[in-house]
Amino acid sequence: MTNHVTVKICGEEYTMITEDAAEYSQKIASYVSDKMQELITHSKAGLKDAAILAAMNIADELFKVRAADEQLRAQVKGYLDEAGKAKSQVSDLKRENFRLQQKLDKLEKK
């Protein structure tokens, strides 16, 4: 479902067309507005420069999160591979244990 959501960023209103909930769009707009306001306050940047710098900072956050996500995925894959090997080893050891138990039972019967 398409929603028309009006958000406020640095005092300016923008209407978005989105499939996301209005609350989510407001949350995103608030985040962007806060980032821009921080830059305007600390660096005396104008609205355009603050928007560009905020976009750069947010893109930087995104890229770092993606890199961390990829590292975690690789780590989880490594753990899953190790777990698969361990499961295979357990299965092999159970078969060996069963074989040795049968051999022991035969020796005890003699």
C-alpha positions in Angstrom: 0.0 0.0 0.0 1.4 3.4 -1.0 1.4 6.1 1.6 1.8 9.9 1.2 3.7 11.0 4.3 4.7 14.6 5.1 7.9 14.9 7.1 9.9 17.8 8.4 13.6 18.1 7.9 15.4 21.2 9.3 12.2 23.1 9.3 11.2 22.3 5.8 8.3 20.0 4.9 8.6 17.2 2.3 5.9 14.8 1.1 7.1 11.3 0.5 5.4 8.5 -1.4 6.4 5.3 0.3 5.2 1.8 1.1 6.6 2.1 4.6 4.6 3.1 7.7 4.3 6.8 8.4 6.0 6.3 11.8 9.0 4.7 10.1 9.3 7.6 7.6 9.1 10.1 10.4 11.8 8.3 12.2 14.1 8.4 9.2 13.3 12.1 8.6 14.1 12.9 12.2 17.4 11.1 11.9 18.4 13.0 8.8 17.2 16.3 10.3 19.2 15.7 13.5 22.3 14.9 11.4 21.9 18.0 9.4 21.1 20.2 12.4 24.3 18.9 14.1 26.4 19.9 11.1 24.7 23.3 10.8 25.3 24.0 14.5 28.9 22.8 14.8 30.3 23.8 11.4 28.1 26.7 10.5 27.3 25.0 7.2 24.4 26.2 5.1 21.4 23.9 4.4 22.8 22.6 1.1 26.2 21.9 2.5 24.7 20.3 5.6 22.5 18.0 3.4 25.6 16.9 1.4 27.7 16.3 4.5 24.9 14.5 6.3 24.4 12.3 3.2 28.2 11.5 3.2 28.1 10.7 6.9 25.0 8.5 6.6 26.6 6.7 3.5 29.7 6.2 5.6 27.6 4.6 8.4 25.9 2.4 5.8 29.1 1.2 4.3 30.6 0.4 7.7 27.5 -1.5 8.8 27.5 -3.4 5.5 31.2 -4.3 6.0 30.5 -5.5 9.6 27.5 -7.4 8.3 29.6 -9.2 5.7 32.2 -10.0 8.4 29.5 -11.5 10.7 28.1 -13.5 7.8 31.5 -14.9 7.0 32.0 -15.7 10.7 28.6 -17.4 11.0 29.4 -19.4 7.8 32.7 -20.5 9.3 30.9 -21.6 12.5 28.3 -23.5 10.5 31.0 -25.2 8.5 32.8 -26.2 11.7 29.5 -27.5 13.2 28.9 -29.6 10.1 32.3 -31.1 10.3 31.8 -31.8 14.0 28.4 -33.4 13.3 30.0 -35.6 10.7 32.8 -36.6 13.2 30.2 -37.4 15.9 28.3 -39.6 13.4 31.6 -41.4 12.5 32.5 -41.9 16.1 29.0 -43.3 16.9 29.4 -45.8 14.1 32.9 -46.7 15.4 31.5 -47.0 18.9 28.7 -49.3 17.7 31.2 -51.4 15.8 33.5 -51.8 18.7 30.6 -52.6 21.1 29.5 -55.4 18.8 33.1 -56.7 18.7 33.2 -56.5 22.5 29.9 -58.4 22.8 31.2 -61.2 20.5 34.4 -61.5 22.6 32.4 -61.6 25.8 30.2 -64.4 24.5 33.3 -66.6 23.8 
